[in-house]
Amino acid sequence: MHRTGELYGQFQTLEQQKESATLGMWVFLITEILFFGGLFMAYTVNRHAFPTAFGVSGNMLDLNLGFFNTIVLIASSFTMAMSVWSAQTSRKKAVPAWLIATLILGSAFLGIKVVEYKQKFDHHLIPGYHFDITYCSNNPGACGLSGKELDDEKKEIKEGIEAEANEAKKRGAPNPEEVGLTALNAHAQLYFSLYFGMTGLHALHMIIGAGLLLWLIFEGLKGRFDANYNTPVENIGLYWHFVDIVWIFLFPLLYLINRHLA
Amino acid sequence: MSEHSEHIVSPKIYATILAALLVGTVVTVYAAKIDLGRWNIVLALTIAVTKMTLVILFFMHGKYSARRTKLIIASGFFWLAIMLVLTLADYTTRHAEPSRSQLCPVPALTAPASAAASV
């Protein structure tokens, strides 16, 4: 059965019906806030415990790609908002057009994310047996590192190893100078586990959002959304903006907060 | 019983918010490169919270939604705050060493097998 915006029996007015839909969507988004909130909590606690390793690791992300992706995602939120406006003002042809723009921007975000993940894979920054935080400073050619960038990274890793060794010494480890690198690698893996976990879950939300957008585009092309009926556009819009908000926090927390030390 | 719920936000406002979000993104990147010590994180999060507020109020129509919806939105952040505040109250007031080792014991930090055998 196709919904077209008529009043259902359980509601007294169309406004009430609409408001219920918005309210329901927000209740779902709150469960999402708490869902991501747990990961942000894990990040905060681990960062508090291992500031050195998190700082060194965070500076290994590609700031330019992260910055560009932030711009792309914010732009996609704008196009999404415009599709809602088009529906509310019965511009039936503009609805799918703005939605297609949103889908293109969302796909661009995911594409750039793939490039970033591939880069981390090549740089031995995937947590596991082959993880090696020193890979790029030892093989600068393979990572395209040179000049000041390479010197900075070497210096940061050296300082990181020293900081971890000091920490080990304080805890009475019998061999503090030997464990510095092991500890740095161990704690950097925590960072990258959180990086992949958080950005991965965010990307999964984007993929689901892209699927929803496809459906909206398909229905929008049939001219289904107008001033009378646009609840799906509005609610999927709310979801899309929520995913944007998650990235608004992921970007500074993962990419930025140690740049001043670099 | 319900105030007229459909408030249409104009493209002009959307464009203004878009511009503000883009400016915020550029500012946060440049601010991150200046050494402000512990204030770097404070500034980064302040900008992020501001951007989030703009998205919720305008893109998500939070400013124009019914009071009941506003209450629901606020409650979500309230529950998030409970988790963050209570958890941090624990971790930031514990002695550093046990917190560190409980979170992630480093295998190499334990004495080598030979040393263990002699104990």
Boltz contact constraints between the chains, C-beta under 6 A:
constraints:
  - contact:
      token1: [A, 15]
      token2: [B, 2]
      max_distance: 6.0
  - contact:
      token1: [A, 15]
      token2: [B, 5]
      max_distance: 6.0
  - contact:
      token1: [A, 16]
      token2: [B, 2]
      max_distance: 6.0
  - contact:
      token1: [A, 18]
      token2: [B, 5]
      max_distance: 6.0
  - contact:
      token1: [A, 19]
      token2: [B, 2]
      max_distance: 6.0
  - contact:
      token1: [A, 19]
      token2: [B, 5]
      max_distance: 6.0
  - contact:
      token1: [A, 19]
      token2: [B, 66]
      max_distance: 6.0
  - contact:
      token1: [A, 22]
      token2: [B, 69]
      max_distance: 6.0
  - contact:
      token1: [A, 23]
      token2: [B, 69]
      max_distance: 6.0
  - contact:
      token1: [A, 26]
      token2: [B, 69]
      max_distance: 6.0
  - contact:
      token1: [A, 26]
      token2: [B, 72]
      max_distance: 6.0
  - contact:
      token1: [A, 26]
      token2: [B, 73]
      max_distance: 6.0
  - contact:
      token1: [A, 30]
      token2: [B, 76]
      max_distance: 6.0
  - contact:
      token1: [A, 33]
      token2: [B, 76]
      max_distance: 6.0
  - contact:
      token1: [A, 33]
      token2: [B, 80]
      max_distance: 6.0
  - contact:
      token1: [A, 37]
      token2: [B, 80]
      max_distance: 6.0
  - contact:
      token1: [A, 37]
      token2: [B, 83]
      max_distance: 6.0
  - contact:
      token1: [A, 41]
      token2: [B, 83]
      max_distance: 6.0
  - contact:
      token1: [A, 41]
      token2: [B, 87]
      max_distance: 6.0
  - contact:
      token1: [A, 45]
      token2: [B, 91]
      max_distance: 6.0
  - contact:
      token1: [A, 48]
      token2: [B, 91]
      max_distance: 6.0
  - contact:
      token1: [A, 49]
      token2: [B, 99]
      max_distance: 6.0
  - contact:
      token1: [A, 49]
      token2: [B, 100]
      max_distance: 6.0
  - contact:
      token1: [A, 49]
      token2: [B, 103]
      max_distance: 6.0
  - contact:
      token1: [A, 67]
      token2: [B, 29]
      max_distance: 6.0
  - contact:
      token1: [A, 70]
      token2: [B, 25]
      max_distance: 6.0
  - contact:
      token1: [A, 74]
      token2: [B, 21]
      max_distance: 6.0
  - contact:
      token1: [A, 77]
      token2: [B, 59]
      max_distance: 6.0
  - contact:
      token1: [A, 78]
      token2: [B, 14]
      max_distance: 6.0
  - contact:
      token1: [A, 78]
      token2: [B, 18]
      max_distance: 6.0
  - contact:
      token1: [A, 81]
      token2: [B, 14]
      max_distance: 6.0
  - contact:
      token1: [A, 81]
      token2: [B, 59]
      max_distance: 6.0
  - contact:
      token1: [A, 85]
      token2: [B, 11]
      max_distance: 6.0
  - contact:
      token1: [A, 88]
      token2: [B, 8]
      max_distance: 6.0
  - contact:
      token1: [A, 168]
      token2: [B, 109]
      max_distance: 6.0
  - contact:
      token1: [A, 171]
      token2: [B, 97]
      max_distance: 6.0
  - contact:
      token1: [A, 173]
      token2: [B, 109]
      max_distance: 6.0
  - contact:
      token1: [A, 174]
      token2: [B, 111]
      max_distance: 6.0
  - contact:
      token1: [A, 179]
      token2: [B, 108]
      max_distance: 6.0
  - contact:
      token1: [A, 179]
      token2: [B, 109]
      max_distance: 6.0
  - contact:
      token1: [A, 182]
      token2: [B, 108]
      max_distance: 6.0
  - contact:
      token1: [A, 183]
      token2: [B, 106]
      max_distance: 6.0
  - contact:
      token1: [A, 186]
      token2: [B, 106]
      max_distance: 6.0
  - contact:
      token1: [A, 238]
      token2: [B, 60]
      max_distance: 6.0
  - contact:
      token1: [A, 241]
      token2: [B, 55]
      max_distance: 6.0
  - contact:
      token1: [A, 241]
      token2: [B, 59]
      max_distance: 6.0
  - contact:
      token1: [A, 241]
      token2: [B, 60]
      max_distance: 6.0
  - contact:
      token1: [A, 245]
      token2: [B, 52]
      max_distance: 6.0
  - contact:
      token1: [A, 245]
      token2: [B, 55]
      max_distance: 6.0
  - contact:
      token1: [A, 248]
      token2: [B, 48]
      max_distance: 6.0
  - contact:
      token1: [A, 248]
      token2: [B, 51]
      max_distance: 6.0
  - contact:
      token1: [A, 248]
      token2: [B, 52]
      max_distance: 6.0
  - contact:
      token1: [A, 249]
      token2: [B, 48]
      max_distance: 6.0
  - contact:
      token1: [A, 252]
      token2: [B, 28]
      max_distance: 6.0
  - contact:
      token1: [A, 252]
      token2: [B, 44]
      max_distance: 6.0
  - contact:
      token1: [A, 252]
      token2: [B, 48]
      max_distance: 6.0
  - contact:
      token1: [A, 256]
      token2: [B, 32]
      max_distance: 6.0
  - contact:
      token1: [A, 256]
      token2: [B, 44]
      max_distance: 6.0
  - contact:
      token1: [A, 257]
      token2: [B, 40]
      max_distance: 6.0
  - contact:
      token1: [A, 257]
      token2: [B, 41]
      max_distance: 6.0
  - contact:
      token1: [A, 257]
      token2: [B, 44]
      max_distance: 6.0
  - contact:
      token1: [A, 259]
      token2: [B, 32]
      max_distance: 6.0
  - contact:
      token1: [A, 259]
      token2: [B, 33]
      max_distance: 6.0
  - contact:
      token1: [A, 260]
      token2: [B, 35]
      max_distance: 6.0
  - contact:
      token1: [A, 260]
      token2: [B, 40]
      max_distance: 6.0
